[in-house]
Amino acid sequence: MKLLRYGALGLGLAAALLPSAGVRANDEGPSYKVPEAAMGDAGLAQARAAIAARDYPGAIRILYGASQSNPQNADVQNLLGYSYRMLGQYPQAFVYYDKALAIDPMHRGALEYEGEAYLETNQLPKAMTNLATLKRACGSAGCPEIAQLESAIGRYKKQAKIN
């Protein structure tokens, strides 16, 4: 799990100097699909390819354009948050996660990814709040996002030696 490690240098500057900052070796990117019609086939394919290649600045350029033409697309906002988070640019990531959740307060991807961002910035209580909201969003059937966030919380607690 990545933690804040740049101190006074600042996250934005660190991400600019080290574009791979914050990328986890086992991170395969978003597990859900943005609707094809939301961006058009070519734009969506480009954004997915950029994320899969861990070209988060490239994904941001593509997704930012899509967010300008369709600002009410929660999936695009969430992917922007994800891309910024993978660069270690947490303030920007939270802006886009918040936009996604303002559009769709039960957006499972945004709740899970924002929860992970909270853990990465040492905000366990907020991650726990996201988990509770995610459980309401998924209902009794559950969903993979719950398991993913619960796993991230478990790793965080183990690393921090919290019961």
C-alpha positions in Angstrom: 0.0 0.0 0.0 1.4 3.4 -0.9 1.5 6.0 1.8 2.3 9.7 1.6 6.1 9.9 1.4 7.0 13.2 -0.1 6.7 15.5 2.9 7.3 19.1 2.2 8.0 18.4 -1.5 4.3 18.2 -2.0 2.3 15.6 -3.8 1.8 17.6 -7.0 5.5 18.3 -7.4 6.4 14.7 -6.6 4.0 13.4 -9.2 5.4 15.8 -11.7 8.9 14.7 -11.0 8.1 11.0 -10.6 5.2 10.2 -12.9 5.1 6.6 -11.6 4.7 7.8 -8.0 1.9 6.0 -6.3 1.5 3.2 -8.9 1.2 -0.1 -7.1 2.8 -3.1 -8.7 -0.3 -5.2 -8.5 -2.8 -2.5 -9.6 -4.6 -3.5 -12.8 -6.8 -0.5 -13.0 -10.6 -0.1 -12.8 -12.5 -3.3 -13.0 -15.7 -1.8 -14.4 -16.5 -0.4 -17.8 -17.4 3.1 -18.8 -20.5 3.0 -21.1 -19.4 3.2 -24.7 -21.9 5.9 -25.5 -20.5 8.2 -22.8 -17.3 8.9 -24.6 -17.6 7.3 -28.0 -15.8 4.1 -29.0 -12.5 5.6 -30.0 -12.2 7.9 -26.9 -13.1 5.1 -24.6 -10.7 2.7 -26.1 -7.9 5.2 -25.9 -8.7 6.0 -22.2 -8.8 2.3 -21.3 -5.6 1.6 -23.2 -3.9 4.5 -21.4 -5.0 3.2 -18.0 -4.0 -0.3 -18.8 -0.6 1.0 -19.9 -0.4 3.0 -16.7 -0.2 6.2 -18.8 -2.2 8.1 -16.3 -1.3 11.5 -17.8 -2.5 10.3 -21.1 -5.7 8.9 -19.6 -6.3 12.2 -17.8 -6.0 14.2 -21.1 -8.6 11.9 -22.8 -10.9 11.8 -19.8 -10.7 15.5 -19.1 -12.0 16.2 -22.7 -14.8 13.8 -22.1 -15.6 15.4 -18.8 -15.8 18.8 -20.4 -18.3 17.6 -23.1 -20.3 15.5 -20.6 -19.7 16.8 -17.0 -22.6 14.7 -15.6 -20.9 11.3 -16.4 -20.0 9.8 -13.0 -17.9 7.1 -14.6 -15.6 9.6 -16.4 -15.2 11.6 -13.2 -14.4 8.5 -11.2 -11.8 7.4 -13.8 -10.2 10.9 -13.6 -10.0 10.5 -9.8 -8.5 7.1 -10.2 -5.9 8.4 -12.7 -4.9 11.3 -10.5 -4.7 8.9 -7.5 -2.4 6.6 -9.4 -0.1 9.6 -9.9 -0.2 10.4 -6.2 -2.1 13.6 -6.8 -4.6 13.1 -4.0 -6.1 16.6 -3.9 -7.1 16.3 -7.6 -8.2 12.7 -7.1 -10.6 13.8 -4.3 -12.0 16.6 -6.5 -13.0 14.1 -9.1 -14.2 11.4 -6.7 -16.4 14.1 -5.1 -17.8 15.1 -8.5 -18.6 11.4 -9.3 -20.3 11.0 -6.0 -22.2 14.3 -6.4 -23.6 12.9 -9.6 -24.3 9.5 -8.2 -23.9 9.2 -4.4 -24.0 5.4 -4.6 -21.4 5.0 -7.4 -19.7 1.8 -6.3 -16.4 2.5 -8.1 -16.0 6.0 -6.7 -16.9 4.8 -3.2 -14.3 2.0 -3.4 -11.6 4.0 -5.0 -12.1 7.1 -2.8 -12.0 4.7 0.2 -8.6 3.5 -0.9 -7.4 7.0 -1.4 -8.5 7.8 2.1 -6.4 4.9 3.4 -3.4 6.1 1.3 -3.7 9.5 3.0 -4.1 8.0 6.5 -7.8 8.7 6.9 -9.2 5.4 8.1 -12.5 6.8 9.5 -13.4 8.2 6.1 -12.6 4.9 4.4 -14.8 3.2 6.9 -17.6 5.6 6.1 -17.2 4.9 2.4 -17.4 1.1 3.2 -20.6 1.6 5.1 -22.1 3.6 2.2 -20.8 1.0 -0.3 -22.6 -1.7 1.7 -25.9 0.3 1.4 -25.2 0.8 -2.4 -24.7 -2.9 -3.0 -27.5 -4.2 -0.8 -27.7 -7.7 0.6 -26.3 -9.3 -2.6 -23.0 -7.6 -2.0 -20.6 -6.6 -4.7 -16.9 -7.0 -5.5 -16.1 -3.4 -4.5 -17.0 -4.2 -0.9 -14.5 -7.1 -0.8 -11.8 -4.9 -2.4 -12.3 -2.0 0.1 -12.5 -4.4 3.0 -9.3 -6.1 1.9 -7.5 -2.7 1.6 -8.8 -1.7 5.0 -7.5 -5.0 6.4 -4.1 -4.4 4.9 -4.0 -0.9 6.2 -5.0 -2.0 9.7 -2.4 -4.8 9.7 0.4 -2.4 8.5 -0.7 0.2 11.1 -1.1 -2.6 13.8 -4.8 -1.5 14.4 -7.3 -4.2 15.6 
